[in-house]
Amino acid sequence: MIDDTTPEYRTLANAYGEASNRVRRSKYLSIAHELMRRLPDEPDDVLLDMVINNVRSAPYFDQPVMTALPPEYFVECVLSWPPKIQSQALEILHGRHELRHGDMLTSERAWVTRVEKVLIAALPKQRPMSRERLRAAIARNLTSLRPETELNELANGPELEEQNS
């Protein structure tokens, strides 16, 4: 029988846990690239893989896999897709973070904020209708994920004017 209360057991269990986490994190980049590759053709399947749902197990719902991608790369991909897919990509991020499953996706929430800033910076380069559609999708799906304190600062600060210009 194994005594799981001994210091030796805890040391071994902790080492195994850390090694397992390192291996899992090392796969994030390939997982994120695969999700981005699939998203234009299979947005519903990508959603089901990334967001808790009642259809099937979402293998990545609690793993910050998207943080492996530079926000600029994500935005470049989003801007290259048709409008419907652009909206679905942002809706997936929103669905992933709106319930805030503990601290599991904290690092990815910071990544989402950087994605939002890169998207906002890209708005002036878009055609007028695309710019307004994207602005609305950003506000609905990304800005709404910001912490309450940050939203209050935005409402009272000059950054909101920059976003609306």
C-alpha atoms as one frame of an Amber mdcrd trajectory, in Angstrom:
protein
   0.000   0.000   0.000   1.210   3.505  -0.840   1.097   6.158   1.844   0.192
   9.350   0.020   0.785  11.488   3.108   4.555  11.046   3.177   6.876  13.855
   2.064   8.497  11.518  -0.471   5.143  10.762  -2.108   4.230  14.457  -2.257
   7.598  15.319  -3.790   7.157  12.640  -6.432   3.526  13.636  -7.126   4.502
  17.317  -7.467   7.360  16.492  -9.842   5.045  14.370 -11.965   2.400  17.112
 -12.002   4.921  19.757 -13.078   6.310  17.518 -15.837   2.800  16.744 -17.053
   1.941  20.469 -17.165   5.136  21.250 -19.110   4.315  18.596 -21.711   0.741
  19.868 -22.044   1.877  23.525 -22.418   4.454  22.508 -25.036   1.550  21.402
 -27.256  -0.370  24.703 -27.038   1.178  26.228 -30.161   0.344  23.277 -32.393
  -3.163  23.052 -30.906  -3.774  26.789 -31.436  -2.522  26.624 -35.036  -4.767
  23.644 -35.716  -7.787  25.452 -34.251  -7.024  28.527 -36.384  -6.635  26.345
 -39.483 -10.004  24.696 -38.845 -11.938  27.781 -37.788 -12.858  29.138 -41.269
 -14.287  25.785 -42.412 -15.458  24.289 -39.098 -16.364  27.164 -36.752 -18.983
  25.128 -34.894 -16.530  22.289 -34.234 -13.878  24.741 -33.016 -16.465  26.290
 -30.705 -17.328  22.849 -29.332 -13.626  22.143 -28.749 -13.027  25.419 -26.889
 -16.212  26.228 -24.963 -18.129  24.132 -22.432 -21.251  22.871 -24.140 -23.981
  20.228 -23.915 -23.017  18.506 -27.164 -19.636  16.943 -26.426 -16.563  17.246
 -24.289 -14.615  20.461 -24.934 -10.986  19.313 -24.634  -9.517  22.828 -24.492
 -12.149  24.699 -22.441  -9.781  25.102 -19.487  -6.454  25.311 -21.300  -5.114
  28.726 -22.377  -4.017  27.345 -25.746  -4.542  30.617 -27.617  -1.827  32.363
 -25.600   0.712  30.457 -27.692  -0.212  32.635 -30.683   0.920  36.238 -30.975
  -2.169  38.494 -30.826  -1.034  40.100 -34.103  -1.131  36.713 -35.847  -4.630
  36.012 -34.536  -5.851  39.422 -35.732  -4.178  38.952 -39.137  -6.053  35.667
 -39.536  -9.351  37.134 -38.375  -9.067  40.073 -40.781  -8.381  37.691 -43.679
 -11.606  35.743 -43.096 -15.120  36.526 -44.375 -17.294  38.666 -42.058 -19.330
  35.734 -40.715 -16.187  33.841 -39.685 -14.672  37.005 -38.168 -17.739  37.353
 -35.963 -17.705  33.666 -35.038 -14.024  33.837 -34.046 -14.735  36.715 -31.656
 -17.883  34.985 -30.365 -15.814  31.891 -29.565 -13.431  34.008 -27.485 -16.391
  35.597 -25.732 -18.048  32.246 -25.009 -14.783  30.896 -23.733 -14.293  33.690
 -21.212 -17.742  34.968 -20.271 -18.229  32.396 -17.500 -14.711  32.908 -16.084
 -14.015  29.327 -15.004 -11.883  30.116 -11.985  -8.316  31.059 -12.763  -7.783
  28.472 -15.498  -7.863  31.002 -18.348  -6.448  34.071 -16.584  -3.405  34.248
 -18.868  -5.635  33.915 -21.914  -7.890  36.743 -20.725  -4.830  39.008 -20.771
  -4.147  37.739 -24.311  -7.753  38.561 -25.316  -7.240  42.132 -24.087  -4.128
  42.408 -26.286  -6.083  40.971 -29.240  -8.761  43.618 -28.670  -6.150  46.399
 -28.729  -4.572  45.082 -31.941  -8.000  44.801 -33.578  -8.915  48.350 -32.526
  -5.614  49.597 -33.962  -6.459  47.857 -37.258  -9.915  49.455 -37.552  -8.819
  52.639 -39.374  -7.411  50.505 -42.213 -10.764  48.773 -42.781 -13.432  49.930
 -45.190 -16.258  51.872 -43.520 -18.835  49.046 -43.308 -16.222  46.519 -42.223
 -14.884  48.965 -39.659 -18.334  49.473 -38.093 -19.174  45.763 -38.159 -15.860
  44.905 -36.502 -16.199  47.734 -33.975 -19.596  46.340 -32.926 -18.253  42.758
 -32.744 -15.290  43.905 -30.635 -17.548  45.794 -28.227 -19.997  42.909 -27.959
 -17.471  40.092 -27.628 -14.151  41.422 -26.336 -14.653  44.728 -24.551 -17.425
  43.163 -22.489 -14.863  40.680 -21.087 -12.775  43.379 -19.439 -12.867  43.536
 -15.649 -15.519  45.915 -14.254 -12.886  48.346 -12.950 -11.277  48.631 -16.376
 -14.666  49.235 -18.016 -15.372  52.045 -15.543 -12.012  53.658 -16.338 -12.789
  53.401 -20.053 -16.149  55.092 -19.618 -14.486  58.028 -17.900 -11.244  58.239
 -19.859 -10.009  59.498 -23.211  -9.418  56.000 -24.627 -13.135  55.637 -25.330
 -12.993  58.680 -27.579 -10.100  57.136 -29.483 -12.108  53.944 -29.973 -15.127
  55.843 -31.249 -13.269  58.085 -33.676
